[in-house]
Amino acid sequence: MLIARVARLYQPRSLAQGPTERPLYIGPPILLFNRMVKHQTDQLSGVFSALADPTRRAILARLALGETTVSELAEPFNMSLPAVSKHLKVLEGAGLLARERHGRLHLCQINGAPMRDVADWIARYHRFWDARLDSLADYLDRTSNSTKEKP
């Protein structure tokens, strides 16, 4: 149904609309797949995507205090239980959350291993920028001392 509607958009216009007006594209409809939206290929991208939302960061902060149920996690948020469950599924998909079922009770706990990977990745750039900023500070010290010596 959707493809039929898209195909109609790309059909050539009649000559009654004017001989100079031509469609930009004549051919079958092109369906695009955006890999950047929800289809991360590596775990690090999934973790950063999960951490991008403030609600999920708040859920992780609560889970850092200890294991809790889904209902207890949902209490401080002004959203439905299914909405909180969607956030939990994103965290689970990124490997940041482990969920256990005991009958109807769902217990959640934080999984710190993916956070270590993120911390290691950030540490590499931290060392890089520390070296760059130290170099800049040395340069500024040298230039400010040379300008002070010249009256």
MIRO-339678 format. One record per atom (N, C-alpha, C): x, y negated, z. Coordinates in steps of 0.1 Angstrom, whole numbers, padded with zeros to 4 digits, always signed. Each point is the difference from the previous one (the first is absolute). Layout:
<atoms>
XYZ...
</atoms>
This chain:
<atoms>
+0008+0012+0000-0008-0012+0000+0009-0013+0000+0009+0000+0009+0009-0012+0001+0009-0001-0013+0005+0011-0005+0008+0000-0012-0008-0005-0012-0013+0004+0000-0009-0005-0011-0001-0015+0001-0001-0006+0012-0002-0014+0001+0013-0007-0004+0011+0006+0004+0013-0006-0003+0003+0000-0015-0004+0011-0007+0001+0002-0014-0007-0011-0008-0012-0003+0005-0008-0010-0007+0007-0014+0001+0007-0003+0010+0007-0012+0001+0011-0002-0010+0005+0011-0005+0011+0000-0009-0004+0002-0015-0013+0001-0003-0004+0002-0013+0001-0013-0008+0004+0001-0013+0002-0013-0008-0013-0007-0001+0001-0013+0000-0012-0009-0002-0004+0000-0014-0012-0003-0002-0006-0001-0014+0005-0012-0007+0000+0000-0013+0004-0012-0008-0009-0012+0002-0012+0003+0005-0010-0011+0002+0006-0010+0011+0009+0005+0008+0005-0009+0011+0011-0009-0006+0004+0003-0012+0011-0008-0006+0011+0008-0005+0005-0003-0012+0011+0009-0005+0013-0002+0007+0002-0011+0007+0013-0002+0006+0001+0006+0014-0012+0003+0006+0000+0005+0013+0003+0015-0001+0010+0005+0006+0004+0014+0000+0002+0004+0015-0003+0012+0003+0002+0005+0014+0015+0001+0002+0004-0001+0012+0014+0001+0004+0005+0014-0001-0008+0010+0002+0004+0013+0000-0011+0009-0007+0004+0007-0010-0010+0010-0006+0006+0014+0002-0008+0008+0006+0005+0013+0003-0007+0006+0012+0004+0012+0004-0007+0006+0011+0004-0008+0013-0009+0001+0010+0002-0007+0012+0013+0006+0007+0007-0009+0007+0012+0004+0007-0003+0000+0015+0002+0011+0006-0002+0001+0015+0013+0000+0006+0002-0010+0010+0012-0002+0007+0000+0007+0013+0011+0005+0005+0001+0006+0013+0011-0008+0008-0004-0008+0010+0009-0008+0007+0006+0008+0012+0012+0004-0002+0007+0008+0010+0004-0008+0013+0000-0013-0001+0004-0008+0011-0011-0001+0011-0012+0002-0003-0011-0003+0009-0001+0011+0011-0003+0012-0003-0002+0010+0010+0009+0013-0002+0009+0000-0009+0007+0012-0004+0015-0002+0002+0004-0001+0013+0014-0002+0002+0007+0014-0002+0012-0001-0005+0007+0012-0003+0010+0005+0011+0003-0009+0009+0009+0004+0011-0006-0004+0013+0005+0007+0010-0006-0002+0014+0002-0014+0005+0012-0006-0003+0003-0013+0005-0011-0011-0005-0004+0002-0012-0010-0009-0006-0013+0002+0007-0004+0012+0003-0012+0003+0007+0000-0005+0014+0011+0000+0007+0001-0005+0013-0001-0015+0000+0007-0007-0009-0002-0014-0001-0014-0005-0003-0006+0008-0009-0014-0003-0004-0009+0002+0012+0002+0010+0008-0008+0002+0012+0002-0011+0010+0013-0004+0002+0003-0011+0010-0004-0014-0005-0004-0001-0012-0004-0013-0005-0013-0006+0006-0008+0009+0005-0013-0004+0005+0000-0002+0015-0004-0012+0005+0000-0003+0014-0008+0010+0009-0011+0005-0005-0008+0010+0007+0008+0012+0003+0007+0005-0011+0008+0012+0002+0012-0002+0009+0006-0012+0000+0011-0003+0009-0006+0000+0015-0012-0005+0002-0006+0000+0013-0003+0014+0005-0004+0008-0009-0003+0014+0003+0013+0007+0004+0011-0002-0007+0013+0006+0003+0005-0006+0014-0003-0012+0003+0005-0006+0013-0008+0007+0011-0013+0003-0002-0007+0007+0010+0004+0014+0002+0004+0007-0012+0004+0014+0001+0014+0001+0006+0008-0011+0000+0013+0000+0006-0001+0002+0015-0012-0004+0006-0002+0002+0014-0003+0014+0004-0005+0008-0010-0003+0014+0003-0011+0005-0009-0002+0013+0001-0011+0007-0008-0014-0005+0004-0008-0002-0010-0014-0005+0003-0010+0006-0011-0012-0002+0003-0011+0005-0010-0003-0011-0010-0006+0004-0011-0004-0009-0010-0010-0011+0005-0009+0004+0009-0010-0009+0005+0007-0011+0009+0010+0004+0008+0007-0010+0008+0009-0009-0009+0005+0005-0011+0007-0009-0009-0009-0010-0007-0012+0004-0002-0010-0009-0007-0006-0011+0008+0001+0002+0014-0007-0009+0009+0004-0015-0002+0013-0004-0001+0003-0014+0000-0003-0007-0014-0003+0008-0010-0002-0005-0013-0015-0003-0003-0003-0010-0007-0013-0004-0004-0003+0007-0014+0000+0013+0000-0003+0007-0013-0005+0014+0004-0006+0006-0010-0007+0013+0002+0011+0011+0002-0005+0011+0006+0008+0012+0002+0006+0005-0013-0009+0001-0011+0006+0004-0013+0011-0009-0005-0001-0013+0002+0010-0009-0004+0013+0003+0007-0001+0002+0013+0012+0003+0008+0006+0014-0005-0009+0009-0003+0005+0013-0005+0007-0002-0013-0004-0009-0009+0008-0002-0012+0014-0005+0003+0001-0009+0010+0013-0005+0003+0009+0011+0006-0006+0009+0008+0007+0012+0005+0005+0009-0011-0008+0002-0010+0004+0008-0012+0012-0006-0007+0000-0013-0001+0012-0006-0007+0012+0002+0009-0001-0002+0013+0011+0003+0009+0004+0014+0000-0009+0009-0001+0003+0015-0001+0007+0003-0014-0004-0006-0010+0006+0002-0013+0014-0005-0001+0003-0011+0008+0014-0005+0001+0008+0008+0010-0006+0009+0007+0007+0008+0010+0002-0007+0013-0006-0011+0002+0001-0007+0013-0009+0004+0011-0009+0009-0003-0010+0004+0009-0003+0015-0001-0001+0007+0011-0003+0014+0000-0014+0001+0008-0009+0008-0007-0013+0001+0006-0003+0015+0003-0005+0002+0012-0004+0014+0005-0014+0000+0003-0007+0012-0004-0014+0001+0003-0002+0010+0011-0008-0003+0009-0004+0009+0011-0016-0001+0000-0006+0009-0008-0014-0001-0002-0004-0013-0008-0008-0008+0007-0004-0013-0007+0009-0011+0004+0009+0002+0009+0010-0010+0005+0012+0000-0009+0003-0012-0005+0012-0002-0008+0010-0008+0008+0012+0006+0003+0010-0007+0008+0011-0004-0010+0005-0012+0002+0010-0006-0009+0012-0003+0008+0012+0002-0007+0012-0004+0006+0010-0006-0011+0009-0008+0005+0009-0006-0010+0011+0009-0004+0005-0001-0012+0011+0008-0005+0011-0010-0003+0011+0000+0007+0010-0010-0002+0010+0002-0011+0000+0012-0006+0011+0003-0010-0001-0009-0012-0011-0003-0006+0000-0010-0011+0005-0014+0004-0003-0003+0013+0004-0014+0004+0016+0000+0001+0006+0011+0003+0015+0001+0000+0005-0003-0014-0006+0006-0009+0004-0002-0014-0001-0015-0004-0011-0006+0004-0002-0015-0003+0011-0008+0007+0003+0004+0013+0010-0007+0008+0014+0001-0007+0003+0012-0004+0013+0002-0007+0001-0008-0013-0011+0000-0008+0000-0008-0012+0002-0015+0003-0007-0005+0010+0001-0014+0004+0014-0003+0005+0006+0010+0008+0013-0002+0006+0011-0003-0011-0001+0008-0012+0009-0003-0011+0000-0014-0004-0012-0006-0002-0001-0014-0004+0004-0009+0011-0002+0004+0012+0003-0009+0012+0016-0002+0000+0007+0011-0002+0015-0001-0001+0004-0009-0011-0006+0001-0012+0003-0008-0011-0002-0015+0003-0012-0003+0005-0003-0014+0003+0008-0006+0011+0004+0009+0010+0009-0005+0011+0013-0004-0006+0005+0008-0009+0013-0003-0006-0001-0013-0008-0010-0001-0008-0002-0012-0008-0002-0013+0009-0008+0001+0010-0002-0012+0009+0013-0003+0008+0008+0010+0004+0013-0003+0006+0009-0007-0009+0000+0004-0013+0008-0006-0010-0004-0015-0002-0013-0002+0000-0005-0014-0002+0004-0008+0012-0001+0005+0012+0003-0007+0012+0015-0004+0000+0009+0009-0004+0014-0003-0001+0003-0011-0010-0007+0001-0012+0001-0011-0010-0004-0013+0005-0012+0000+0007-0005-0013+0006+0010-0006+0010+0006+0009+0008+0009-0005+0010+0012-0006-0006+0005+0007-0011+0012-0005-0007-0003-0013-0006-0011-0002-0007-0003-0012-0007-0003-0012+0010-0006+0004+0011-0003-0011+0010+0013-0005+0007+0009+0009+0002+0013-0003+0006+0008-0009-0010+0000+0003-0013+0007-0007-0010-0005-0014-0001-0013-0002+0001-0006-0013-0001+0002-0009+0012+0002+0007+0012+0002-0008+0012+0015-0005+0000+0009+0008-0006+0014-0004+0000+0002-0012-0009-0008-0002-0011+0002-0011-0009-0008-0012+0005+0007-0011+0004-0008-0012+0005-0005-0008-0012
</atoms>
